[in-house]
Each structure stands twice: as structure tokens, then as C-alpha cells.
Amino acid sequence: MTALDLLTTVLLIVTMILWGTTPLLEKIGLQTVDPLTGVLVRSMSITGVLVVVYGFAGRLPELAKISMKNFLLFGASGLMAGLLGMWTYYLVLKSGAMSKIVPIAAAYPLITALIAILVLREGVSLQRIIGICLTILGIVLVKQS
């Protein structure tokens, strides 16, 4: 295993831990907070930290170099995942069982795989088909538990 492979593995484990523990904080916070308010506070926190980090790194001028196309693509992504996706997720998380909701919501790569196949014409392999079927089976099993 190369140093890059090791670093990648460590970063993936850190990502998994961060993403795996965050729903607990959100579930507790949503006990007394409206989901849309939760999304606002979450987004403001992220924006504030990013502006400070970007500023200290001297990278603010890079923002002026972004093309309108990329600005719109990232903006749409933020609205879809960062606002609408988080809001609908928080609405469900507030009222449901975290152990059922998070695995189903985390199955979004299924949608990504299907879009990649249908829209981007990415290749279809037996392994990919098996993975998609197992994901669907996992969603069914978690939902019925």
C-alpha cells in the first residue's frame, strides 16, 4: 500500500465517522428546532467557517474567476443538496427513527448510478447491476425492520 493509498483510506474512514455521527447531533437538535431553521443554522456555520478559511488562505480572488456556468452548476447543487435535500432529510429525521432514515437517505448513490447510466451513458457491468440490486434490497430490508 502506497502512502497515497493509506492517506485515502484514512480520509475515507474520517469521512465515514464524521458523516456517521452527524445525524445524532441533528436528531437531538431537531427535538426543539424547526427543520428549516436547522438547515439555516447549519448553512450559516459552514459559510462562516469557509469565508474565514478562504480569506486566511488568500484565495478570495479566485471567486471572481469562476465562470457563470460553473457558478450556476454549483449554485444548483447547493440548492438541491444543501437546501432542499437537507430540509427534506431534517423533516423526516425529526419525526422518524434515525436508524431507519439515515441508511435509506444514504442510499443516494443508487440514484447517482442510475443517472450516470441513463444520462451520461456510463457502462453497465454485472458488478454494477449486482450493487444496484443489493442497494435496493438493503433499502427494503431497512424499511421493513
C-alpha positions, -999 to +999 in steps of 0.1 A: +000+000+000+014+034-010+014+065+011-014+079-011-035+047-007-030+049+031-039+086+032-070+080+011-081+051+034-076+073+065-095+102+050-124+079+039-126+065+075-126+100+089-154+110+064-174+079+074-170+087+112-180+124+106-210+116+084-219+087+107-221+107+139-236+139+125-272+125+123-271+121+161-263+158+166-290+167+141-316+144+156-310+159+191-311+195+177-343+188+158-361+180+190-367+217+197-359+233+164-378+235+131-361+217+103-358+248+081-342+267+109-318+238+114-308+239+078-302+277+080-280+275+111-261+246+096-255+265+063-246+297+081-220+278+102-205+263+071-204+296+052-189+315+081-160+290+085-154+287+048-152+325+044-127+328+072-106+298+059-107+311+023-098+346+035-068+334+056-056+313+027-057+343+004-080+326-020-109+351-021-098+365-055-103+330-070-141+335-067-140+362-094-125+336-119-155+312-117-174+311-150-211+318-149-218+282-160-198+268-130-214+293-107-249+281-118-239+244-116-225+248-080-254+270-071-280+245-083-261+217-065-262+238-033-299+244-036-307+208-044-285+191-018-277+218+007-311+233+010-339+211-004-322+178+003-312+188+039-346+202+046-365+171+035-340+150+053-344+170+085-382+169+082-381+131+081-353+128+107-372+150+132-402+126+132-387+092+125-362+065+136-327+077+129-315+040+124-340+036+095-339+071+080-301+075+077-294+043+058-322+049+033-311+085+027-275+074+024-286+051-005-284+082-028-255+066-048-282+044-063-297+075-079-263+087-090-255+053-106-288+052-125-284+088-137-248+080-148-260+051-168-290+068-183-278+103-189-240+100-191-242+066-209-217+051-184-211+014-189-231-012-172-213-042-157-225-072-139-209-059-107-227-026-111-261-043-116-255-065-086-245-034-065-277-016-075-298-046-067-281-051-033-287-014-025-324-017-034-326-049-013-309-031+016-334-002+014-363-027+015-348-046+045-341-014+065-376-001+057-393-033+069-372-037+101 
